[in-house]
Amino acid sequence: HHQYYTAGISDILTIDETVKANPQAMFQLCKGALSSGFREFSANVTNNDLVRVTGYMVKRSDIETFKQCGSRTNTTGLA
């Protein structure tokens, strides 16, 4: 959908952890995405602490902390 949004959009791609042992594969993925029309994207490794929840980027560890202690800023609660 990148061609329809002149201001740009971002895709978050979840990549298997095995890519850590093969950075060349990640490089090829980036080149392919850009040549396919992606203007911007983020790669997230499976089992990473950072996750996207309904448009919010949150840390799984923050969600656990929120469950136990509550949130000082209440933004984790939104996710």
Residue pairs with C-beta under 8 A, 6 or more apart in sequence:
1 9
2 8
2 9
2 37
2 38
2 39
3 37
8 39
8 40
9 40
10 40
10 41
10 42
11 38
11 40
11 41
11 42
12 41
12 42
12 43
12 44
12 52
13 29
13 33
13 41
13 42
13 43
13 44
14 43
14 44
14 45
14 46
15 26
15 29
15 43
15 44
15 45
15 46
16 45
16 46
17 45
17 46
17 47
19 25
19 26
19 45
20 45
26 43
29 43
30 43
33 41
44 50
44 51
44 52
49 59
49 60
49 61
50 57
50 58
50 59
50 60
51 57
51 58
51 59
51 60
52 58
53 79
54 79
56 75
56 78
56 79
58 76
58 79
62 71
62 76
63 76
63 79
65 71
65 76
66 76
66 77
71 77
